[in-house]
Amino acid sequence: MGKLNTYRPYIILSIFLLIAGILSIVFSAGESRIRIVPPSTFNDGWVLVQGDTEIPLDTLPTMLDIPAGESYTIKNTLTEDFHDINVMMLRTSLQNIKVEVDGSIIYEKTYQAESTLPPYASMWHFIELPAHIGEMEISMTLSSPYKAMSGTVNDVHYGSYASLYTHLFDTYGYRLFVGIFVLIAGLIMMFASLFIKKGEGIRYTYIGLFSTILSFWIIAESRMLQWFTGNEFILGSLAYLSLALFPIPLLYYLMNHVVTVYRKPYTVFIGIFYIQSILITVFQATGISDYFESVIYTQIFLIAGTVMILTTLIIEINRFKNQEAVRVTKYLGMMLVFLLMEIFNFLLGNFEYTSIFALTGVGLFMLIMLVNYIRYLFKRMKLSYEKEFYERLAYHDWMTGGKNRLKFENDIEIFFNDPELRNKLRLVYFDFDDLKKVNDVYGHLEGDRVIKKGYELINSVFGDIGSCYRIGGDEFSCLILDNDETVYAEKINKLKEDLNAFRTELSYDFRISMGTSVVHLESDDTTDLMIKRADEDMYLDKCKTKGNCNR
């Protein structure tokens, strides 16, 4: 029966989903989903213009043999579809572009030849076409200063903005989704770790920072960055900078929390990536080397760093039986394999498939790390609750619900040894007079009621300026962080008033003896003398009440 109660919410949810599914099938009356007509392609019929010669192109996208920095023009005849106003969409790969219709320029995006900032960026172009241009000639003139990109002609689509945006999300949205997932996972780990003790949470701070920077690279390479910004410096630099920076927090994590011996290589590579990230921007700004030209060095360092990481982890596993290295190698090795595949894919010039391999590896790695982190948080929460439970069990009095003698002894030492708190510390002792007679005459239940009510009265008066404790059967104390005599006198008078009101409910006389002391800064080296003075002051109050001062 207990197991049935445990799984009851899941059973109810499953039944609800089953009923909803059946009803959706039985009562389906047609397709009501909003649909957008996909854009049309304009990839056929293009020719390359070389002087008076026109060379037909099979279809777009294509790669032409054009020297770096040389302009080239392709042209086509617009179909009748272009009689209506349309938007044409195409992507340039680190290129300048000029679009003309019947010799008139309708769109142009070029980078200043003498300027190194902003850098060249691969980006989408949405070109609004005039109405009634069907059967007219359209031409595109392209150029790129990079041999790897010169001659690239990507495919062309046209239609409404809605259809073009939908096409982009359908085609590249998954890359953006992975990037956002990795970003959110990283931010969760970073900010949640702020609430964990520094020594324990810093490892996940490193992983979270690694994930966050890596997500910038994924988003930059997703071909969807223009949804967030049109800043050309960000469009042209984010991928290169994040590629150089993301290894740094990962190296810190491995150096400080995984490897035990071979840490010096990690320090060296951390310095290399710091310097590399600065130099590539300096080189871009000064014209020494563009981001695209210097990325090969970043990739070489990434490969070298990967080899170093795998080597040190394997040594740690084989020589030192490092179990943390075993666990990390399984997760990290999987991601590193995909990242190496990504680098080799880039070196082979397959730019159409940029980030595909990295997305798969990083997505799996971060999913595993996020699951592990959530498990870690739940484990910490469980330990925290257990610690709180046992502390309460150890430091609280079961009868009154207040703090006990062990907590009192712990707190008075803390307050006394803190110079700022010691200067204003006051100790108050209480003793319930003749509680044994109450137990003998009226029973222990009545005695327990008096103990609970007496503590409640004491705590209600002194609890706002200190902490109150049950330190014995009928003995109580309060540690007050205010040694002002006027304040103490007001509190004692309030307690006596409350006691008088409580006595009207009783058929016997109930009194509480009280004593107090403050720290003597000149003579009190420990709490012993302070406690002794409070106890003696309480005894004097008791004997005055009873008229018998013989101890």
Buried (B, 14 or more C-beta within 10 A) or exposed (E): EEEEEEEEEEEEEEEEEEEEEEEEEEEEEEEEEEEBEEBBBBBEBBBBBEEEEEEEBEEBBBEBEBEEEEEBBBBBEBEEEBEEEBBBBBBBBBBBBBBBBEEEEBBEBEBEEEEBBBBBBBBBBEBEBEEEBEEBEBBBBBBBBBEBBBBBBBBBBBBBEEBBBBBBBEEBBBBBBBBBBBBBBBBBBBEBBEEBEEEEBBBBBBBBBBBBBBBBBBBBBBBBBBBEEEBBEBBBBBBBBBBBBBBBBBBBBBBEBBBEEBBEBBEEBBEBBEEBBEBBBEBBEEEEBBBBBBBEBBBEBBBEBBEBBBEBBEBBBEEEEBEBBEEBBEBBBBBBBBBBBBBEBBEEEEBEEBBBBBBBBBBBBBBBBBEBBBEBBEEBEEEEEEEEEEEEEEBBBEEBEBBBBBBBBEBBEEBBEEEEBBEBBBBBBBBBBBBEEBBEEBEEEBBBBBBBBBBBBBBEBBBEBBBBBBBEEBBBBBBBBBBEEEEBEEBBEBBBEBBEEBEEEBEEEBBBBBBBBBBEEEEBEEBEBBBEBBBBBBBEBBBEEEEEEEE
